[in-house]
Amino acid sequence: MKVYTYSEVRQQLSKVLDIARKEEVIIKRKGGETFLLVFKKAPKSPFDVHGVRTSATTGDILEAIRETRSR
């Protein structure tokens, strides 16, 4: 766990954020307050899926939809 002063963080924010990706970072202010900086991964959407390669055209897909709806 790394500890930085508020002034150090202001001067080296990018570096501190990179370190926070790997470990927790504590930031100390002049008045004695301390803050914990922790990296949080963004959750993936369940709709974030890889595409499928196919030779089907838009017309083919629309025709298949019409066929299933007409039954």
PDB file with SEQRES, HELIX, SHEET and CRYST1 records, atoms N, CA, C and O in Angstrom:
SEQRES   1 A   71  MET LYS VAL TYR THR TYR SER GLU VAL ARG GLN GLN LEU          
SEQRES   2 A   71  SER LYS VAL LEU ASP ILE ALA ARG LYS GLU GLU VAL ILE          
SEQRES   3 A   71  ILE LYS ARG LYS GLY GLY GLU THR PHE LEU LEU VAL PHE          
SEQRES   4 A   71  LYS LYS ALA PRO LYS SER PRO PHE ASP VAL HIS GLY VAL          
SEQRES   5 A   71  ARG THR SER ALA THR THR GLY ASP ILE LEU GLU ALA ILE          
SEQRES   6 A   71  ARG GLU THR ARG SER ARG                                      
HELIX    1 AA1 TYR A    6  GLN A   11  1                                   6    
HELIX    2 AA2 LEU A   13  ALA A   20  1                                   8    
HELIX    3 AA3 THR A   58  SER A   70  1                                  13    
SHEET    1 AA1 3 LYS A   2  THR A   5  0                                        
SHEET    2 AA1 3 VAL A  25  LYS A  28  1                                        
SHEET    3 AA1 3 THR A  34  LEU A  37 -1                                        
CRYST1    1.000    1.000    1.000  90.00  90.00  90.00 P 1           1          
ATOM      1  N   MET A   1       0.844  -1.167   0.000  1.00  0.00           N  
ATOM      2  CA  MET A   1       0.000   0.000   0.000  1.00  0.00           C  
ATOM      3  C   MET A   1       0.893   1.234   0.000  1.00  0.00           C  
ATOM      4  O   MET A   1       1.780   1.376   0.842  1.00  0.00           O  
ATOM      5  N   LYS A   2       0.647   2.118  -0.951  1.00  0.00           N  
ATOM      6  CA  LYS A   2       1.426   3.350  -1.064  1.00  0.00           C  
ATOM      7  C   LYS A   2       0.699   4.491  -0.355  1.00  0.00           C  
ATOM      8  O   LYS A   2      -0.530   4.538  -0.327  1.00  0.00           O  
ATOM      9  N   VAL A   3       1.477   5.403   0.214  1.00  0.00           N  
ATOM     10  CA  VAL A   3       0.920   6.567   0.902  1.00  0.00           C  
ATOM     11  C   VAL A   3       1.503   7.822   0.258  1.00  0.00           C  
ATOM     12  O   VAL A   3       2.718   7.952   0.107  1.00  0.00           O  
ATOM     13  N   TYR A   4       0.609   8.748  -0.121  1.00  0.00           N  
ATOM     14  CA  TYR A   4       1.019  10.001  -0.749  1.00  0.00           C  
ATOM     15  C   TYR A   4       0.356  11.159  -0.019  1.00  0.00           C  
ATOM     16  O   TYR A   4      -0.709  11.012   0.580  1.00  0.00           O  
ATOM     17  N   THR A   5       1.008  12.311  -0.084  1.00  0.00           N  
ATOM     18  CA  THR A   5       0.371  13.518   0.421  1.00  0.00           C  
ATOM     19  C   THR A   5      -0.522  14.064  -0.686  1.00  0.00           C  
ATOM     20  O   THR A   5      -0.372  13.716  -1.857  1.00  0.00           O  
ATOM     21  N   TYR A   6      -1.443  14.919  -0.293  1.00  0.00           N  
ATOM     22  CA  TYR A   6      -2.350  15.542  -1.251  1.00  0.00           C  
ATOM     23  C   TYR A   6      -1.559  16.271  -2.336  1.00  0.00           C  
ATOM     24  O   TYR A   6      -1.901  16.186  -3.516  1.00  0.00           O  
ATOM     25  N   SER A   7      -0.504  16.987  -1.943  1.00  0.00           N  
ATOM     26  CA  SER A   7       0.310  17.741  -2.902  1.00  0.00           C  
ATOM     27  C   SER A   7       1.002  16.811  -3.896  1.00  0.00           C  
ATOM     28  O   SER A   7       1.067  17.115  -5.088  1.00  0.00           O  
ATOM     29  N   GLU A   8       1.517  15.688  -3.416  1.00  0.00           N  
ATOM     30  CA  GLU A   8       2.165  14.725  -4.312  1.00  0.00           C  
ATOM     31  C   GLU A   8       1.174  14.173  -5.333  1.00  0.00           C  
ATOM     32  O   GLU A   8       1.507  14.004  -6.506  1.00  0.00           O  
ATOM     33  N   VAL A   9      -0.028  13.897  -4.881  1.00  0.00           N  
ATOM     34  CA  VAL A   9      -1.052  13.360  -5.788  1.00  0.00           C  
ATOM     35  C   VAL A   9      -1.416  14.388  -6.847  1.00  0.00           C  
ATOM     36  O   VAL A   9      -1.583  14.043  -8.017  1.00  0.00           O  
ATOM     37  N   ARG A  10      -1.538  15.644  -6.449  1.00  0.00           N  
ATOM     38  CA  ARG A  10      -1.853  16.701  -7.420  1.00  0.00           C  
ATOM     39  C   ARG A  10      -0.785  16.798  -8.495  1.00  0.00           C  
ATOM     40  O   ARG A  10      -1.099  17.017  -9.665  1.00  0.00           O  
ATOM     41  N   GLN A  11       0.464  16.640  -8.113  1.00  0.00           N  
ATOM     42  CA  GLN A  11       1.569  16.769  -9.066  1.00  0.00           C  
ATOM     43  C   GLN A  11       1.721  15.530  -9.947  1.00  0.00           C  
ATOM     44  O   GLN A  11       2.178  15.637 -11.085  1.00  0.00           O  
ATOM     45  N   GLN A  12       1.345  14.358  -9.438  1.00  0.00           N  
ATOM     46  CA  GLN A  12       1.592  13.102 -10.154  1.00  0.00           C  
ATOM     47  C   GLN A  12       0.327  12.252 -10.269  1.00  0.00           C  
ATOM     48  O   GLN A  12       0.384  11.038 -10.074  1.00  0.00           O  
ATOM     49  N   LEU A  13      -0.799  12.864 -10.580  1.00  0.00           N  
ATOM     50  CA  LEU A  13      -2.074  12.156 -10.586  1.00  0.00           C  
ATOM     51  C   LEU A  13      -2.060  10.937 -11.506  1.00  0.00           C  
ATOM     52  O   LEU A  13      -2.514   9.864 -11.108  1.00  0.00           O  
ATOM     53  N   SER A  14      -1.558  11.080 -12.705  1.00  0.00           N  
ATOM     54  CA  SER A  14      -1.539   9.971 -13.656  1.00  0.00           C  
ATOM     55  C   SER A  14      -0.750   8.779 -13.108  1.00  0.00           C  
ATOM     56  O   SER A  14      -1.188   7.633 -13.216  1.00  0.00           O  
ATOM     57  N   LYS A  15       0.405   9.056 -12.524  1.00  0.00           N  
ATOM     58  CA  LYS A  15       1.251   8.004 -11.947  1.00  0.00           C  
ATOM     59  C   LYS A  15       0.534   7.324 -10.772  1.00  0.00           C  
ATOM     60  O   LYS A  15       0.564   6.099 -10.651  1.00  0.00           O  
ATOM     61  N   VAL A  16      -0.099   8.103  -9.926  1.00  0.00           N  
ATOM     62  CA  VAL A  16      -0.799   7.562  -8.756  1.00  0.00           C  
ATOM     63  C   VAL A  16      -1.973   6.685  -9.196  1.00  0.00           C  
ATOM     64  O   VAL A  16      -2.215   5.637  -8.599  1.00  0.00           O  
ATOM     65  N   LEU A  17      -2.700   7.100 -10.230  1.00  0.00           N  
ATOM     66  CA  LEU A  17      -3.810   6.293 -10.725  1.00  0.00           C  
ATOM     67  C   LEU A  17      -3.322   4.970 -11.311  1.00  0.00           C  
ATOM     68  O   LEU A  17      -3.980   3.941 -11.155  1.00  0.00           O  
ATOM     69  N   ASP A  18      -2.170   4.993 -11.984  1.00  0.00           N  
ATOM     70  CA  ASP A  18      -1.589   3.745 -12.508  1.00  0.00           C  
ATOM     71  C   ASP A  18      -1.217   2.799 -11.364  1.00  0.00           C  
ATOM     72  O   ASP A  18      -1.428   1.590 -11.461  1.00  0.00           O  
ATOM     73  N   ILE A  19      -0.674   3.340 -10.303  1.00  0.00           N  
ATOM     74  CA  ILE A  19      -0.310   2.522  -9.138  1.00  0.00           C  
ATOM     75  C   ILE A  19      -1.567   1.954  -8.483  1.00  0.00           C  
ATOM     76  O   ILE A  19      -1.570   0.814  -8.019  1.00  0.00           O  
ATOM     77  N   ALA A  20      -2.634   2.754  -8.448  1.00  0.00           N  
ATOM     78  CA  ALA A  20      -3.891   2.319  -7.823  1.00  0.00           C  
ATOM     79  C   ALA A  20      -4.522   1.150  -8.575  1.00  0.00           C  
ATOM     80  O   ALA A  20      -5.343   0.428  -8.009  1.00  0.00           O  
ATOM     81  N   ARG A  21      -4.156   0.953  -9.829  1.00  0.00           N  
ATOM     82  CA  ARG A  21      -4.653  -0.216 -10.573  1.00  0.00           C  
ATOM     83  C   ARG A  21      -4.122  -1.508  -9.972  1.00  0.00           C  
ATOM     84  O   ARG A  21      -4.767  -2.552 -10.072  1.00  0.00           O  
ATOM     85  N   LYS A  22      -2.947  -1.444  -9.347  1.00  0.00           N  
ATOM     86  CA  LYS A  22      -2.288  -2.643  -8.826  1.00  0.00           C  
ATOM     87  C   LYS A  22      -2.431  -2.808  -7.317  1.00  0.00           C  
ATOM     88  O   LYS A  22      -2.453  -3.930  -6.811  1.00  0.00           O  
ATOM     89  N   GLU A  23      -2.528  -1.692  -6.601  1.00  0.00           N  
ATOM     90  CA  GLU A  23      -2.617  -1.752  -5.141  1.00  0.00           C  
ATOM     91  C   GLU A  23      -3.354  -0.529  -4.604  1.00  0.00           C  
ATOM     92  O   GLU A  23      -3.524   0.466  -5.309  1.00  0.00           O  
ATOM     93  N   GLU A  24      -3.780  -0.615  -3.371  1.00  0.00           N  
ATOM     94  CA  GLU A  24      -4.482   0.504  -2.743  1.00  0.00           C  
ATOM     95  C   GLU A  24      -3.519   1.663  -2.493  1.00  0.00           C  
ATOM     96  O   GLU A  24      -2.338   1.459  -2.211  1.00  0.00           O  
ATOM     97  N   VAL A  25      -4.041   2.870  -2.600  1.00  0.00           N  
ATOM     98  CA  VAL A  25      -3.243   4.075  -2.377  1.00  0.00           C  
ATOM     99  C   VAL A  25      -3.941   4.911  -1.304  1.00  0.00           C  
ATOM    100  O   VAL A  25      -5.153   5.117  -1.361  1.00  0.00           O  
ATOM    101  N   ILE A  26      -3.179   5.384  -0.340  1.00  0.00           N  
ATOM    102  CA  ILE A  26      -3.705   6.265   0.703  1.00  0.00           C  
ATOM    103  C   ILE A  26      -3.221   7.681   0.419  1.00  0.00           C  
ATOM    104  O   ILE A  26      -2.048   7.911   0.125  1.00  0.00           O  
ATOM    105  N   ILE A  27      -4.158   8.627   0.515  1.00  0.00           N  
ATOM    106  CA  ILE A  27      -3.837  10.040   0.318  1.00  0.00           C  
ATOM    107  C   ILE A  27      -4.061  10.747   1.647  1.00  0.00           C  
ATOM    108  O   ILE A  27      -5.147  10.677   2.221  1.00  0.00           O  
ATOM    109  N   LYS A  28      -3.016  11.434   2.138  1.00  0.00           N  
ATOM    110  CA  LYS A  28      -3.108  12.158   3.411  1.00  0.00           C  
ATOM    111  C   LYS A  28      -3.172  13.656   3.157  1.00  0.00           C  
ATOM    112  O   LYS A  28      -2.402  14.203   2.367  1.00  0.00           O  
ATOM    113  N   ARG A  29      -4.100  14.307   3.838  1.00  0.00           N  
ATOM    114  CA  ARG A  29      -4.215  15.763   3.754  1.00  0.00           C  
ATOM    115  C   ARG A  29      -3.556  16.399   4.965  1.00  0.00           C  
ATOM    116  O   ARG A  29      -3.274  15.739   5.966  1.00  0.00           O  
ATOM    117  N   LYS A  30      -3.320  17.685   4.847  1.00  0.00           N  
ATOM    118  CA  LYS A  30      -2.631  18.437   5.892  1.00  0.00           C  
ATOM    119  C   LYS A  30      -3.342  18.353   7.240  1.00  0.00           C  
ATOM    120  O   LYS A  30      -2.679  18.263   8.273  1.00  0.00           O  
ATOM    121  N   GLY A  31      -4.664  18.380   7.254  1.00  0.00           N  
ATOM    122  CA  GLY A  31      -5.435  18.366   8.496  1.00  0.00           C  
ATOM    123  C   GLY A  31      -5.529  16.995   9.144  1.00  0.00           C  
ATOM    124  O   GLY A  31      -6.192  16.848  10.170  1.00  0.00           O  
ATOM    125  N   GLY A  32      -4.873  15.978   8.563  1.00  0.00           N  
ATOM    126  CA  GLY A  32      -4.893  14.646   9.144  1.00  0.00           C  
ATOM    127  C   GLY A  32      -5.900  13.696   8.509  1.00  0.00           C  
ATOM    128  O   GLY A  32      -5.921  12.510   8.839  1.00  0.00           O  
ATOM    129  N   GLU A  33      -6.733  14.199   7.604  1.00  0.00           N  
ATOM    130  CA  GLU A  33      -7.689  13.325   6.927  1.00  0.00           C  
ATOM    131  C   GLU A  33      -6.952  12.362   6.002  1.00  0.00           C  
ATOM    132  O   GLU A  33      -5.946  12.722   5.390  1.00  0.00           O  
ATOM    133  N   THR A  34      -7.451  11.154   5.906  1.00  0.00           N  
ATOM    134  CA  THR A  34      -6.874  10.180   4.972  1.00  0.00           C  
ATOM    135  C   THR A  34      -7.981   9.634   4.079  1.00  0.00           C  
ATOM    136  O   THR A  34      -9.126   9.476   4.500  1.00  0.00           O  
ATOM    137  N   PHE A  35      -7.613   9.355   2.853  1.00  0.00           N  
ATOM    138  CA  PHE A  35      -8.541   8.824   1.860  1.00  0.00           C  
ATOM    139  C   PHE A  35      -7.913   7.588   1.229  1.00  0.00           C  
ATOM    140  O   PHE A  35      -6.698   7.528   1.042  1.00  0.00           O  
ATOM    141  N   LEU A  36      -8.735   6.618   0.907  1.00  0.00           N  
ATOM    142  CA  LEU A  36      -8.272   5.390   0.285  1.00  0.00           C  
ATOM    143  C   LEU A  36      -8.693   5.407  -1.173  1.00  0.00           C  
ATOM    144  O   LEU A  36      -9.873   5.569  -1.482  1.00  0.00           O  
ATOM    145  N   LEU A  37      -7.727   5.241  -2.073  1.00  0.00           N  
ATOM    146  CA  LEU A  37      -7.976   5.217  -3.509  1.00  0.00           C  
ATOM    147  C   LEU A  37      -7.859   3.777  -3.974  1.00  0.00           C  
ATOM    148  O   LEU A  37      -6.798   3.162  -3.860  1.00  0.00           O  
ATOM    149  N   VAL A  38      -8.965   3.236  -4.504  1.00  0.00           N  
ATOM    150  CA  VAL A  38      -9.004   1.840  -4.937  1.00  0.00           C  
ATOM    151  C   VAL A  38      -9.531   1.786  -6.365  1.00  0.00           C  
ATOM    152  O   VAL A  38     -10.510   2.454  -6.697  1.00  0.00           O  
ATOM    153  N   PHE A  39      -8.883   0.992  -7.204  1.00  0.00           N  
ATOM    154  CA  PHE A  39      -9.297   0.812  -8.593  1.00  0.00           C  
ATOM    155  C   PHE A  39     -10.545  -0.059  -8.645  1.00  0.00           C  
ATOM    156  O   PHE A  39     -10.625  -1.085  -7.970  1.00  0.00           O  
ATOM    157  N   LYS A  40     -11.520   0.358  -9.453  1.00  0.00           N  
ATOM    158  CA  LYS A  40     -12.746  -0.416  -9.606  1.00  0.00           C  
ATOM    159  C   LYS A  40     -12.964  -0.682 -11.085  1.00  0.00           C  
ATOM    160  O   LYS A  40     -13.102   0.251 -11.876  1.00  0.00           O  
ATOM    161  N   LYS A  41     -12.997  -1.955 -11.458  1.00  0.00           N  
ATOM    162  CA  LYS A  41     -13.227  -2.314 -12.857  1.00  0.00           C  
ATOM    163  C   LYS A  41     -14.672  -2.036 -13.223  1.00  0.00           C  
ATOM    164  O   LYS A  41     -15.589  -2.229 -12.425  1.00  0.00           O  
ATOM    165  N   ALA A  42     -14.848  -1.580 -14.447  1.00  0.00           N  
ATOM    166  CA  ALA A  42     -16.207  -1.335 -14.938  1.00  0.00           C  
ATOM    167  C   ALA A  42     -16.854  -2.681 -15.257  1.00  0.00           C  
ATOM    168  O   ALA A  42     -16.239  -3.529 -15.904  1.00  0.00           O  
ATOM    169  N   PRO A  43     -18.089  -2.878 -14.805  1.00  0.00           N  
ATOM    170  CA  PRO A  43     -18.752  -4.148 -15.103  1.00  0.00           C  
ATOM    171  C   PRO A  43     -19.062  -4.254 -16.588  1.00  0.00           C  
ATOM    172  O   PRO A  43     -19.348  -3.254 -17.247  1.00  0.00           O  
ATOM    173  N   LYS A  44     -19.003  -5.483 -17.110  1.00  0.00           N  
ATOM    174  CA  LYS A  44     -19.318  -5.696 -18.513  1.00  0.00           C  
ATOM    175  C   LYS A  44     -20.821  -5.868 -18.683  1.00  0.00           C  
ATOM    176  O   LYS A  44     -21.499  -6.439 -17.828  1.00  0.00           O  
ATOM    177  N   SER A  45     -21.314  -5.376 -19.774  1.00  0.00           N  
ATOM    178  CA  SER A  45     -22.720  -5.511 -20.093  1.00  0.00           C  
ATOM    179  C   SER A  45     -23.003  -6.926 -20.580  1.00  0.00           C  
ATOM    180  O   SER A  45     -22.187  -7.490 -21.309  1.00  0.00           O  
ATOM    181  N   PRO A  46     -24.129  -7.512 -20.203  1.00  0.00           N  
ATOM    182  CA  PRO A  46     -24.465  -8.837 -20.723  1.00  0.00           C  
ATOM    183  C   PRO A  46     -24.749  -8.791 -22.224  1.00  0.00           C  
ATOM    184  O   PRO A  46     -24.771  -9.832 -22.880  1.00  0.00           O  
ATOM    185  N   PHE A  47     -24.964  -7.596 -22.772  1.00  0.00           N  
ATOM    186  CA  PHE A  47     -25.208  -7.457 -24.206  1.00  0.00           C  
ATOM    187  C   PHE A  47     -23.919  -7.256 -24.998  1.00  0.00           C  
ATOM    188  O   PHE A  47     -23.955  -7.146 -26.223  1.00  0.00           O  
ATOM    189  N   ASP A  48     -22.791  -7.207 -24.311  1.00  0.00           N  
ATOM    190  CA  ASP A  48     -21.493  -7.034 -24.960  1.00  0.00           C  
ATOM    191  C   ASP A  48     -20.996  -8.408 -25.427  1.00  0.00           C  
ATOM    192  O   ASP A  48     -20.199  -9.056 -24.749  1.00  0.00           O  
ATOM    193  N   VAL A  49     -21.480  -8.836 -26.592  1.00  0.00           N  
ATOM    194  CA  VAL A  49     -21.126 -10.156 -27.127  1.00  0.00           C  
ATOM    195  C   VAL A  49     -20.396  -9.989 -28.451  1.00  0.00           C  
ATOM    196  O   VAL A  49     -20.572  -8.997 -29.160  1.00  0.00           O  
ATOM    197  N   HIS A  50     -19.575 -10.979 -28.767  1.00  0.00           N  
ATOM    198  CA  HIS A  50     -18.853 -10.951 -30.028  1.00  0.00           C  
ATOM    199  C   HIS A  50     -19.815 -11.242 -31.175  1.00  0.00           C  
ATOM    200  O   HIS A  50     -20.753 -12.025 -31.024  1.00  0.00           O  
ATOM    201  N   GLY A  51     -19.581 -10.617 -32.305  1.00  0.00           N  
ATOM    202  CA  GLY A  51     -20.412 -10.837 -33.481  1.00  0.00           C  
ATOM    203  C   GLY A  51     -20.138 -12.199 -34.099  1.00  0.00           C  
ATOM    204  O   GLY A  51     -19.137 -12.851 -33.800  1.00  0.00           O  
ATOM    205  N   VAL A  52     -21.057 -12.614 -34.970  1.00  0.00           N  
ATOM    206  CA  VAL A  52     -20.935 -13.885 -35.668  1.00  0.00           C  
ATOM    207  C   VAL A  52     -20.753 -13.586 -37.150  1.00  0.00           C  
ATOM    208  O   VAL A  52     -21.506 -12.803 -37.728  1.00  0.00           O  
ATOM    209  N   ARG A  53     -19.765 -14.205 -37.754  1.00  0.00           N  
ATOM    210  CA  ARG A  53     -19.535 -14.014 -39.192  1.00  0.00           C  
ATOM    211  C   ARG A  53     -20.493 -14.933 -39.956  1.00  0.00           C  
ATOM    212  O   ARG A  53     -20.589 -16.127 -39.669  1.00  0.00           O  
ATOM    213  N   THR A  54     -21.183 -14.365 -40.915  1.00  0.00           N  
ATOM    214  CA  THR A  54     -22.118 -15.141 -41.724  1.00  0.00           C  
ATOM    215  C   THR A  54     -22.207 -14.532 -43.116  1.00  0.00           C  
ATOM    216  O   THR A  54     -21.884 -13.362 -43.323  1.00  0.00           O  
ATOM    217  N   SER A  55     -22.646 -15.338 -44.052  1.00  0.00           N  
ATOM    218  CA  SER A  55     -22.812 -14.825 -45.412  1.00  0.00           C  
ATOM    219  C   SER A  55     -24.248 -14.356 -45.648  1.00  0.00           C  
ATOM    220  O   SER A  55     -24.591 -13.943 -46.756  1.00  0.00           O  
ATOM    221  N   ALA A  56     -25.084 -14.417 -44.616  1.00  0.00           N  
ATOM    222  CA  ALA A  56     -26.471 -13.972 -44.728  1.00  0.00           C  
ATOM    223  C   ALA A  56     -26.527 -12.470 -44.959  1.00  0.00           C  
ATOM    224  O   ALA A  56     -25.790 -11.700 -44.343  1.00  0.00           O  
ATOM    225  N   THR A  57     -27.404 -12.077 -45.846  1.00  0.00           N  
ATOM    226  CA  THR A  57     -27.591 -10.648 -46.121  1.00  0.00           C  
ATOM    227  C   THR A  57     -28.771 -10.140 -45.295  1.00  0.00           C  
ATOM    228  O   THR A  57     -29.491 -10.920 -44.671  1.00  0.00           O  
ATOM    229  N   THR A  58     -28.952  -8.842 -45.304  1.00  0.00           N  
ATOM    230  CA  THR A  58     -30.102  -8.257 -44.606  1.00  0.00           C  
ATOM    231  C   THR A  58     -31.397  -8.803 -45.174  1.00  0.00           C  
ATOM    232  O   THR A  58     -32.342  -9.084 -44.436  1.00  0.00           O  
ATOM    233  N   GLY A  59     -31.434  -8.952 -46.495  1.00  0.00           N  
ATOM    234  CA  GLY A  59     -32.625  -9.512 -47.142  1.00  0.00           C  
ATOM    235  C   GLY A  59     -32.919 -10.924 -46.669  1.00  0.00           C  
ATOM    236  O   GLY A  59     -34.074 -11.273 -46.427  1.00  0.00           O  
ATOM    237  N   ASP A  60     -31.867 -11.748 -46.534  1.00  0.00           N  
ATOM    238  CA  ASP A  60     -32.045 -13.118 -46.048  1.00  0.00           C  
ATOM    239  C   ASP A  60     -32.638 -13.126 -44.634  1.00  0.00           C  
ATOM    240  O   ASP A  60     -33.533 -13.917 -44.335  1.00  0.00           O  
ATOM    241  N   ILE A  61     -32.149 -12.269 -43.800  1.00  0.00           N  
ATOM    242  CA  ILE A  61     -32.617 -12.207 -42.411  1.00  0.00           C  
ATOM    243  C   ILE A  61     -34.070 -11.747 -42.355  1.00  0.00           C  
ATOM    244  O   ILE A  61     -34.885 -12.323 -41.634  1.00  0.00           O  
ATOM    245  N   LEU A  62     -34.390 -10.698 -43.124  1.00  0.00           N  
ATOM    246  CA  LEU A  62     -35.771 -10.203 -43.149  1.00  0.00           C  
ATOM    247  C   LEU A  62     -36.728 -11.259 -43.697  1.00  0.00           C  
ATOM    248  O   LEU A  62     -37.842 -11.400 -43.195  1.00  0.00           O  
ATOM    249  N   GLU A  63     -36.311 -11.994 -44.712  1.00  0.00           N  
ATOM    250  CA  GLU A  63     -37.143 -13.059 -45.275  1.00  0.00           C  
ATOM    251  C   GLU A  63     -37.389 -14.154 -44.242  1.00  0.00           C  
ATOM    252  O   GLU A  63     -38.507 -14.655 -44.126  1.00  0.00           O  
ATOM    253  N   ALA A  64     -36.354 -14.531 -43.490  1.00  0.00           N  
ATOM    254  CA  ALA A  64     -36.507 -15.551 -42.448  1.00  0.00           C  
ATOM    255  C   ALA A  64     -37.479 -15.083 -41.370  1.00  0.00           C  
ATOM    256  O   ALA A  64     -38.270 -15.877 -40.862  1.00  0.00           O  
ATOM    257  N   ILE A  65     -37.426 -13.815 -41.023  1.00  0.00           N  
ATOM    258  CA  ILE A  65     -38.337 -13.267 -40.019  1.00  0.00           C  
ATOM    259  C   ILE A  65     -39.774 -13.301 -40.542  1.00  0.00           C  
ATOM    260  O   ILE A  65     -40.692 -13.680 -39.815  1.00  0.00           O  
ATOM    261  N   ARG A  66     -39.968 -12.900 -41.815  1.00  0.00           N  
ATOM    262  CA  ARG A  66     -41.311 -12.924 -42.401  1.00  0.00           C  
ATOM    263  C   ARG A  66     -41.869 -14.347 -42.428  1.00  0.00           C  
ATOM    264  O   ARG A  66     -43.054 -14.555 -42.166  1.00  0.00           O  
ATOM    265  N   GLU A  67     -41.030 -15.315 -42.741  1.00  0.00           N  
ATOM    266  CA  GLU A  67     -41.469 -16.712 -42.794  1.00  0.00           C  
ATOM    267  C   GLU A  67     -41.943 -17.194 -41.413  1.00  0.00           C  
ATOM    268  O   GLU A  67     -42.976 -17.853 -41.304  1.00  0.00           O  
ATOM    269  N   THR A  68     -41.194 -16.866 -40.377  1.00  0.00           N  
ATOM    270  CA  THR A  68     -41.563 -17.324 -39.046  1.00  0.00           C  
ATOM    271  C   THR A  68     -42.825 -16.626 -38.546  1.00  0.00           C  
ATOM    272  O   THR A  68     -43.586 -17.210 -37.774  1.00  0.00           O  
ATOM    273  N   ARG A  69     -43.050 -15.416 -38.963  1.00  0.00           N  
ATOM    274  CA  ARG A  69     -44.240 -14.680 -38.531  1.00  0.00           C  
ATOM    275  C   ARG A  69     -45.495 -15.097 -39.284  1.00  0.00           C  
ATOM    276  O   ARG A  69     -46.602 -14.946 -38.768  1.00  0.00           O  
ATOM    277  N   SER A  70     -45.338 -15.615 -40.488  1.00  0.00           N  
ATOM    278  CA  SER A  70     -46.501 -15.978 -41.299  1.00  0.00           C  
ATOM    279  C   SER A  70     -47.026 -17.369 -40.951  1.00  0.00           C  
ATOM    280  O   SER A  70     -48.101 -17.736 -41.425  1.00  0.00           O  
ATOM    281  N   ARG A  71     -46.338 -18.135 -40.168  1.00  0.00           N  
ATOM    282  CA  ARG A  71     -46.767 -19.502 -39.810  1.00  0.00           C  
ATOM    283  C   ARG A  71     -47.853 -19.511 -38.808  1.00  0.00           C  
ATOM    284  O   ARG A  71     -48.317 -20.580 -38.410  1.00  0.00           O  
TER     285      ARG A  71                                                      
END                                                                             
